[in-house]
Amino acid sequence: MDAGELAVRWAAMLDGAVAPTLTRAQVEQLLARFCPRLIAAVRGAADLSVAREAAAALVAANYRDPLAVHRSVLVLCKDLVTAVCPEAECADYWPVRERAIELAAEFAAEFTGGLRNAALAEQETTLSAALTAAREAEARRHLSEARFQAIFEGASVGIGTVDITTGTVIDVNNAMAETLGVPAESMPGRSVADILGPVNIGEAFALFQQLLSGEIDRFRFETQHTKPDGSHTVVDLSMTIVRDREGKPRFLVGVTVDVTDRKQLADQLWYDAHHDSLTGLPNRLLFFDRLAAAGGQVGVCYLDLDGFKEINDRRGHTAGDRVLSDVGQRLRAALPANAMVARLGGDEFIVLVENCSGQAELTAVTDRLLAALEDPFDVAGLLVRVGASIGTALVDTDATAIDELMHAVDTAMYRDKALRHRTNLPPLTQPPDTGLS
């Protein structure tokens, strides 16, 4: 599969994801600009930043559907790998696959940022239009009131006005009512505190009181809102004082945007970018983020599998992936509450033990990890065994700069790994015991 065919395949995958500004042929042309560099990047011959450029181009082309991210990640992790390594036994298969996952993570991170920026820009435009119309309504009432009313009633974001002297609602549009889950006709004349209800009184209400007292002129933040029916939404809330020509406060304008879907998409993209797609474990990026944030003494266990290559060679990568997935689950289940396991890539795993009391605790964790791998793994009716080699290190994060910390961990892990007893258990290939003779 060459770059042109990859672009056609990608465009086909994006069919159904809403992008009304482009035709199918235009989508293929857009993607064709990036596919040669993506292929070069997955081969290690080009920078990974091309994935971010491709994501930014799709967001700019009005791809805002989460389906576009999902299908693009599939293309980067599957079709791109196939384009470079048509056969799973290709010598560069694993390095290519790892770089493809990194490309997908870069793509997802840029797409998330692009969606957020686009949403914020749209909200800022709407808020600016609403405020401009409100000021014009005060200065040239007969001309501007109709314009403001059209924006007010037809806006897709929630807009409400509040009396600055009493703190009661003057008017709200239907979008505001839908966001808050309260009928629009029931809000005018009621206080903001009464409308929000006790469960939602918090930071927003405190900032609202500062607006009424004149301590601040505006505020904006995201908050979780509980509707009267018990459902939850994430709301981006802005509130601003509208003043007359002399600078005297006249009323407050509030704008709400339901960002629940965007927040969920951002959370999912963050998860995908920080977790291994095969095992579901944290990946290298999340592991080193946790290590950098840790305080005090930490323990690190570096683990690679013995006998795994033989399983891949004899049973194929599908069997190998199944074993890696099961290994990840066993390791996670074996750890205490203060430890996390991440997959670095291939058959390499790493464990972080936070607030580690010393070598005795680290040794106990190591023994639990080895014990978790003692039982054979069932792969399509065959039992296979893998052993493990583990190197360990104890590091005082409070006394060590992050760069020195990484070097100390790396050096100590490989030193201990070379000295530690290796559990060389040859893979078994036999059917599981069914108890039948």
C-alpha positions, -999 to 999 in steps of 0.1 A, spaced: 0 0 0 16 33 -11 9 68 2 -18 75 -23 -37 43 -14 -33 51 23 -49 85 17 -78 69 -2 -83 43 26 -82 70 53 -107 92 34 -130 61 31 -128 56 69 -138 92 75 -171 88 54 -199 95 78 -180 119 100 -195 153 95 -173 177 74 -197 196 52 -169 219 38 -151 192 18 -160 166 -9 -147 131 -8 -121 140 -35 -110 170 -15 -106 149 16 -83 125 -3 -62 154 -16 -60 168 20 -48 135 35 -24 128 5 -4 158 17 5 140 49 6 103 41 42 102 26 55 119 57 35 96 80 50 66 63 85 81 67 78 89 103 66 53 111 98 41 95 118 64 118 129 87 90 108 117 97 95 137 127 63 126 145 50 162 143 33 153 110 6 136 130 -2 168 148 -2 187 114 -27 162 100 -50 165 131 -49 203 129 -58 201 92 -88 179 99 -101 201 127 -97 231 104 -117 212 77 -146 211 102 -141 175 114 -156 178 149 -171 143 153 -154 119 178 -159 93 151 -132 111 130 -107 106 158 -116 70 164 -113 60 127 -81 80 122 -64 63 151 -74 29 136 -58 40 103 -26 51 120 -23 20 142 -34 -6 116 -34 6 79 -2 26 83 16 -3 99 4 -26 70 16 -1 45 52 -4 58 51 -40 70 26 -60 49 36 -92 67 35 -96 105 68 -114 104 85 -83 90 118 -77 108 108 -41 116 72 -50 127 75 -41 164 95 -8 160 70 2 132 41 -6 154 54 13 184 61 44 163 26 41 148 11 41 184 32 72 191 19 89 160 -17 81 170 -11 96 205 3 128 189 -27 129 165 -52 125 194 -35 151 216 -35 177 188 -71 169 178 -82 174 214 -65 208 216 -80 218 183 -115 209 194 -111 229 226 -98 259 208 -125 258 182 -152 255 209 -137 284 229 -134 306 198 -171 300 190 -181 308 225 -161 339 226 -176 350 193 -211 344 206 -204 362 239 -189 392 221 -220 394 198 -243 392 227 -225 419 247 -223 442 217 -260 437 210 -268 444 246 -248 477 247 -264 488 214 -298 481 229 -291 505 257 -276 532 234 -299 529 204 -328 510 218 -352 510 188 -326 498 164 -307 473 185 -334 456 206 -346 436 177 -311 425 168 -303 415 204 -336 396 207 -328 377 175 -294 367 189 -308 360 223 -336 337 211 -318 319 183 -284 314 199 -273 278 203 -256 287 236 -275 296 267 -279 334 274 -295 350 305 -297 385 319 -297 393 357 -308 424 375 -276 437 392 -294 454 420 -315 424 431 -296 394 417 -328 381 402 -332 368 366 -346 391 340 -348 367 311 -333 336 297 -334 319 263 -344 283 256 -307 271 253 -300 283 289 -331 266 301 -321 233 285 -286 235 299 -298 241 334 -327 217 331 -352 243 344 -382 256 323 -374 291 308 -408 305 319 -401 297 356 -369 316 359 -376 353 355 -380 370 389 -362 342 408 -328 345 424 -298 327 409 -293 307 441 -329 295 440 -326 284 403 -293 266 407 -304 248 439 -284 238 469 -264 210 451 -249 235 427 -242 264 451 -204 267 451 -177 285 433 -201 299 407 -224 315 433 -194 329 452 -181 346 420 -217 358 412 -218 375 446 -185 392 438 -200 405 405 -230 419 423 -207 437 449 -185 451 421 -153 433 432 -149 418 397 -163 426 363 -164 391 348 -156 354 354 -155 322 334 -149 286 343 -161 250 338 -183 233 364 -203 202 368 -240 209 370 -267 186 384 -301 191 368 -333 187 389 -339 153 373 -305 141 387 -286 140 354 -252 156 352 -236 180 326 -204 199 323 -211 236 317 -187 263 306 -201 294 324 -192 330 316 -207 361 333 -200 398 326 -213 432 338 -228 453 311 -223 491 317 -238 522 302 -219 550 286 -210 565 319 -197 532 332 -226 526 355 -235 488 359 -268 481 342 -272 443 343 -254 410 341 -251 388 310 -245 351 316 -235 326 288 -236 288 293 -223 261 269 -229 224 275 -194 210 270 -202 175 283 -195 157 250 -163 176 244 -152 169 280 -159 132 276 -141 132 242 -111 150 257 -110 126 286 -111 96 263 -84 110 240 -62 117 271 -68 81 282 -59 68 248 -27 89 246 -16 77 281 -24 40 280 -12 10 260 -38 0 234 -31 -37 238 -30 -42 275 -49 -12 288 -20 -4 311 -4 30 315 22 37 288 57 51 290 44 87 290 21 83 319 46 62 339 73 89 337 47 116 345 38 97 377 75 92 385 83 129 381 53 138 404 62 113 431 77 124 464 101 108 488 116 74 482 102 53 453 109 18 441 111 8 405 110 -27 390 119 -32 354 106 -65 340 110 -82 307 96 -116 297 117 -148 291 105 -171 264 81 -146 248 100 -145 215 95 -182 211 57 -178 215 57 -151 189 78 -171 165 60 -204 169 24 -193 176 23 -159 158 17 -123 169 -20 -129 177 -10 -155 204 18 -131 215 -6 -103 219 -30 -125 239 -1 -134 263 9 -98 267 -26 -88 275 -30 -115 301 5 -107 316 -6 -71 320 -38 -81 339 -19 -105 362 8 -79 370 -18 -52 378 -38 -76 400 -6 -86 419 4 -51 429 -3 -33 462 -24 -1 463 7 21 463 21 7 430 13 10 393 25 -11 363 31 3 328 40 -13 295 71 3 279 67 -16 247 73 -51 233 76 -75 263 90 -48 286 70 -37 317 79 -13 345 65 -9 380 65 22 402 61 17 440 54 51 456 64 59 492 85 27 492 97 19 527 129 2 515 145 -29 498 123 -53 518 91 -39 504 106 -37 469 117 -74 472 82 -84 483 67 -66 453 91 -84 430 82 -118 445 45 -111 439 52 -102 403 71 -134 397 45 -154 414 18 -139 392 35 -154 361 40 -189 375 8 -204 361 7 -211 324 -13 -190 299 -41 -205 278 -38 -195 242 -63 -210 219 -64 -243 238 -26 -245 244 -8 -238 276 23 -217 273 47 -204 300 67 -173 302 93 -164 328 106 -130 338 137 -111 346 134 -82 370 158 -53 378 151 -30 407 161 4 420 154 26 450 154 64 443 150 94 466 130 118 445 132 147 470 170 147 467 173 140 430 167 162 400 143 146 375 170 141 348 194 125 374 165 105 387 158 90 353 195 82 348 198 66 382 167 44 377 179 33 342 214 25 355 203 7 386 176 -13 368 200 -27 343 227 -34 369 203 -53 391 188 -71 361 222 -84 351 228 -97 386 193 -111 395 184 -147 391 167 -153 358 137 -176 357 142 -194 324 110 -213 319 106 -228 285 72 -223 269 49 -254 271 27 -261 242 1 -286 253 -37 -285 257 -51 -277 291 -61 -306 314 -98 -311 310 -99 -339 336 -111 -363 310 -91 -395 302 
